[in-house]
């Protein structure tokens, strides 16, 4: 792999990481406002502190899934990570919204 391809992939991976952290932080701040604030009387959680909390929780709950080499291409792996960075927070927000309707 030449240097320009490596740099290109690194930039896209970093941008995906930032997007994922921001989307998870936003969803966490909304869910916090729906469930934690009214139940426990805790202060509201802004998006930036929620991003930090989401990153910390991801770090603490990290699980390695074996040491098998993924044979898929980088673009296939990146596409999966991109889709999951949108789908996972969206599903959590949608499910939280439905639960919130019953409160």
Secondary structure, 3 states (H helix, E strand, C coil): CCHHHHHHHHHHHHHHHHHHHHHHHHHHHHHHHHHHHHHHCCCCCCHHHHHHHHHHHHHHCCCCCCCCCCCCCHHHHHHHHHHHHHHHHHHHHHHHHHHHHCC
